[in-house]
């Protein structure tokens, strides 16, 4: 799915997205990957994930999930948390 990450399990699947538990290979850090379910997502779906990423980057708190990056994969996007 995303080069440099090893998927361990799927945590959630919906009509719009899939969420995976993964490990970043370069440093062994556990991460969560949120990918759009459709291999060819609409512009609206891409925009929604970009907005979600931008909002998560603005949040700062001890118990807040941190958005690390937004990666392009094929025609879609994957958010690394």
C-alpha positions as MATLAB code, in Angstrom:
seq = 'XXXXXXXXXXXXXXXXXXXXXXXXXXXXXXXXXXXXXXXXXXXXXXXXXXXXXXXXXXXXXXXXXXXXXXXXXXXXXXXXX';
ca = [
       0.000    0.000    0.000;
       2.562    2.607    1.119;
       6.273    2.010    0.589;
       8.297    2.166    3.794;
       5.496    0.882    6.039;
       4.570   -2.653    7.103;
       0.867   -3.170    7.754;
       0.132   -5.292   10.813;
      -3.671   -5.285   10.823;
      -6.781   -3.502    9.612;
      -8.484   -1.594   12.416;
     -11.520   -0.258   10.573;
     -13.120   -0.349    7.153;
     -15.960    1.805    5.886;
     -17.400    2.821    2.557;
     -15.020    5.805    2.406;
     -11.824    4.750    4.165;
      -9.673    2.029    5.656;
      -7.583    2.368    8.810;
      -4.527    0.189    9.428;
      -2.073   -0.418   12.254;
       1.428   -0.307   10.745;
       5.130    0.113   11.493;
       7.384    2.632    9.779;
      10.299    0.564    8.514;
      13.055    3.191    8.799;
      12.750    3.552   12.576;
      10.274    0.884   13.757;
       7.780    3.503   14.945;
       4.191    2.255   15.267;
       1.788    4.361   13.189;
      -1.797    4.409   11.993;
      -2.488    4.700    8.255;
      -5.796    6.100    7.028;
      -6.386    5.447    3.336;
      -9.261    6.281    1.052;
     -11.165    3.102    0.171;
     -11.626    3.928   -3.501;
      -8.592    3.422   -5.784;
      -9.845    6.377   -7.860;
     -11.332    8.786   -5.295;
     -13.337   11.833   -6.294;
     -11.995   15.348   -5.869;
     -14.391   15.784   -2.953;
     -12.993   12.716   -1.159;
      -9.422   13.920   -1.687;
     -10.355   17.388   -0.413;
     -12.048   15.909    2.669;
      -8.917   13.953    3.646;
      -6.730   17.022    3.033;
      -9.011   19.090    5.325;
      -8.914   16.387    8.003;
      -5.107   16.346    7.811;
      -4.909   20.152    8.057;
      -7.220   20.184   11.093;
      -5.258   17.446   12.876;
      -2.020   19.359   12.318;
      -3.487   22.398   14.110;
      -4.434   20.396   17.219;
      -1.868   20.197   19.987;
      -2.421   18.242   23.128;
      -1.079   15.339   25.143;
      -4.016   13.111   24.186;
      -4.373   14.261   20.591;
      -3.452   12.050   17.657;
      -0.720   13.760   15.633;
      -0.934   13.786   11.835;
       2.622   13.138   10.629;
       2.227   13.237    6.861;
      -0.142   12.978    3.934;
       1.252   10.716    1.209;
       0.151   10.255   -2.385;
      -0.361    6.622   -3.352;
      -1.514    5.969   -6.896;
      -4.534    8.229   -7.439;
      -5.343    8.490   -3.738;
      -3.969    9.694   -0.424;
      -2.840    8.026    2.789;
      -2.630    9.924    6.064;
       0.077    8.805    8.488;
      -0.855    9.289   12.149;
];
